[in-house]
Amino acid sequence: MTSAPTSALIADLLAHPADADRLVRAACAELRADAVAPVPPEVSALRAGLARIADTGLDGVLHRLVADVPQGCVTERLAALLRPPELAWDEAQEIDWAARHWQECRAEGQLDEELAADFGEYWRRLEWSALRQHLVLLGQGHPEERRLLAHVAKTSSRYVAFGPLKRALEAQHPEFFELGFSLR
């Protein structure tokens, strides 16, 4: 898969939440300086995560997630940074950090033409990258299962392609879809 944020960075973010902006911006700069091609997740790892939500009916979701991987790779490491299982920020903060990172990547010529032209597409790919990562972690039995499921609920609610995933998750965990729910 992709290299997740280091445990030292997560520890710093948890210990110094008021310093999150500086820490995340510094981590984003490191991501740009160390651009590597991430390895997409294995289909079996994604399937294991989806199986934690429903036994059947999610093959179409699996297909969409796998088909998107070649285009989504540029956002894999940023997704791991902005949506680690141990933390959750307000979406406005995530978008701010992602937009700044996108602008810097554009300026440095690190994005293909389609991503450089449209932050909305960049954000979609970032969310789909995070969804893949969260499903893989769910399939591995990660201890932050509730937060991961909350992230999956948020993303699956936003994209029509993930309607079956949303419905399956809603059947098991309706509390994630109640008005006023927070990832925190």
C-alpha positions in Angstrom: 0.0 0.0 0.0 1.4 3.4 0.8 3.6 4.6 3.6 1.4 5.9 6.4 2.4 8.9 8.5 5.1 7.9 10.9 4.3 7.0 14.4 6.5 9.9 15.6 4.4 12.4 13.6 1.1 10.9 14.9 2.5 11.1 18.5 3.5 14.8 17.9 0.1 15.6 16.5 -1.7 13.9 19.4 0.7 15.6 22.0 0.6 19.0 20.4 -2.8 19.5 18.7 -2.3 23.3 18.6 0.8 22.7 16.5 -1.1 20.5 13.9 -1.0 23.1 11.2 2.8 23.5 11.3 3.4 19.8 11.7 1.1 18.8 8.8 2.5 21.5 6.5 6.0 20.3 7.2 4.9 16.7 6.5 3.3 17.8 3.2 6.6 19.5 2.2 8.4 16.2 2.9 5.9 14.3 0.8 6.5 16.7 -2.1 10.3 16.4 -1.7 10.2 12.6 -1.5 7.8 11.8 -4.4 7.5 8.1 -4.7 5.2 5.9 -6.7 3.0 4.1 -4.1 2.1 0.5 -4.5 -1.6 0.0 -4.9 -3.3 -2.2 -2.4 -4.0 -5.8 -3.2 -7.5 -6.7 -4.2 -7.7 -9.3 -1.5 -6.8 -6.7 1.2 -9.6 -4.4 -0.1 -12.0 -7.4 -0.2 -11.2 -8.2 3.4 -12.1 -4.7 4.5 -15.3 -4.7 2.5 -16.2 -8.1 4.1 -16.0 -6.4 7.6 -19.0 -4.3 6.4 -21.0 -6.9 4.3 -20.6 -10.4 3.2 -22.0 -9.8 -0.3 -23.1 -7.1 -2.7 -20.0 -4.9 -2.7 -18.2 -6.3 -5.8 -19.1 -3.2 -7.8 -17.5 -1.0 -5.1 -14.4 -3.2 -5.1 -14.2 -2.9 -8.9 -14.5 1.0 -8.8 -11.8 1.2 -6.1 -9.4 -1.0 -8.0 -10.1 0.8 -11.3 -9.3 4.1 -9.8 -5.9 3.2 -8.3 -3.7 4.2 -11.3 -5.2 7.7 -11.3 -5.4 7.9 -7.5 -1.8 7.0 -6.6 -0.6 10.7 -6.5 -2.9 11.2 -3.5 -2.2 8.0 -1.6 0.4 9.4 0.8 -1.4 12.7 1.4 -4.6 10.7 2.2 -2.6 8.7 4.8 -1.4 11.9 6.3 -4.8 13.7 6.4 -6.9 10.7 7.5 -4.9 8.5 9.7 -6.9 6.1 11.8 -5.7 7.7 15.1 -6.9 11.2 14.3 -9.8 13.2 12.7 -9.8 16.9 11.8 -12.6 19.1 10.7 -13.2 18.7 7.0 -12.5 22.4 6.4 -9.0 21.9 7.9 -8.4 18.8 5.7 -9.5 20.7 2.6 -7.2 23.6 3.5 -4.2 21.4 3.9 -5.1 19.5 0.7 -5.6 22.7 -1.3 -2.2 24.0 -0.2 -0.5 20.8 -1.0 -2.3 20.7 -4.4 -1.2 24.2 -5.2 2.4 23.4 -4.3 2.4 20.2 -6.3 1.0 22.1 -9.3 3.7 24.8 -9.0 6.4 22.1 -8.8 4.9 20.2 -11.9 4.1 17.1 -9.9 0.6 16.6 -11.1 -0.8 15.4 -14.4 -2.8 17.9 -16.5 -6.2 16.7 -15.2 -5.3 17.0 -11.6 -3.5 20.3 -12.0 -6.6 21.8 -13.6 -9.2 20.7 -11.0 -8.9 20.7 -7.2 -12.3 19.0 -7.1 -10.9 16.0 -8.9 -7.8 16.0 -6.7 -10.0 16.0 -3.6 -12.1 13.1 -5.0 -9.0 11.1 -5.7 -7.7 11.9 -2.2 -10.9 10.7 -0.6 -11.0 7.5 -2.7 -7.3 6.9 -1.7 -8.2 7.3 2.0 -11.2 5.0 1.5 -9.0 2.3 0.1 -6.6 2.7 3.0 -9.3 2.5 5.6 -10.8 -0.6 4.1 -7.4 -2.3 4.1 -6.9 -1.4 7.7 -10.4 -2.6 8.6 -9.6 -5.9 6.9 -6.5 -6.2 9.1 -8.6 -5.6 12.3 -7.1 -2.2 13.1 -7.9 -1.2 16.7 -9.4 2.2 15.6 -12.2 0.4 13.8 -14.9 2.9 14.9 -13.0 5.9 13.5 -12.2 4.0 10.3 -15.9 3.0 9.9 -16.9 6.7 10.4 -14.4 7.7 7.7 -15.9 5.1 5.4 -19.4 6.3 6.2 -18.5 9.9 5.3 -16.9 9.0 2.0 -19.4 6.5 1.0 -22.2 9.0 1.6 -20.6 11.5 -0.8 -20.1 9.5 -3.9 -22.8 7.7 -5.9 -20.4 4.9 -6.9 -20.3 3.9 -3.2 -24.1 3.7 -2.7 -24.0 0.0 -2.0 -21.2 0.5 0.5 -23.2 3.2 2.2 -26.4 1.1 2.4 -24.5 -1.9 3.8 -22.7 0.2 6.4 -25.9 2.0 7.3 -27.7 -1.3 7.9 -24.9 -2.3 10.4 -24.1 1.1 11.9 -27.0 3.5 11.5 -25.5 5.8 14.2 -22.9 6.9 11.6 -25.6 8.4 9.5 -27.6 10.2 12.2 -27.6 14.0 11.9 -24.9 15.6 14.1 -22.5 12.7 14.1 -18.8 13.7 14.4 -15.6 11.7 13.6 -14.1 12.9 16.9 
